[in-house]
Amino acid sequence: MESIIKIIHGNAKISRAVAKSVIPDNLQAPPGFKITTKVNRRTTITKIYGKDLEAFIFIVDDLLQCIDAANKTLEAIEIEGTS
C-alpha cells in the first residue's frame, strides 16, 4: 500500500516547521513501513509505504494528528507574536 498526503499551509515557513515536527516519527516507523516527508514551497508531502492495513491506518491517523497539533501550536505562537 502507498499513501501520499499533501497539506498546503499558509506559508513555506510553516510548511517547513510542520515537516520538521513529524520527521522523528517517520524515523521510528514500524518494521515493513517506510515514511518520508518533504516540503515543496507551502506544501508538506508525506509518503507512506507498508503492507499491514491495520498499522497503515494507525500511521495515517497518527500523522494527521501530529500535523494538526503542529499547526495549532504554530498558529498560537504566530497569534501571540502579533499581539
Phi, psi and omega in degrees: 000152179216140176225138174240120181247120179244127179232125180267128182254174182296327178202171184294328180297316178293319179301315179295319180294319178296316179300315179297328182287335182260348182301319178303322177294322179300321182290341180255029180299146178299159177305138179088001180240149173228129180231127177232146177228134176220171182236137173229096183059247182270003186251129172265127183240119178242131177248133180237128178237134177183174185245332184275112185300314181299314178294323180300312180298318178299316181296315179298315179299314180297317179300313181296323177295319179295318179295318178299315179297317179297317178299314181297320179296313180296322177296317180296319179294317181296316180296315180296324181290338181265351182268000000 
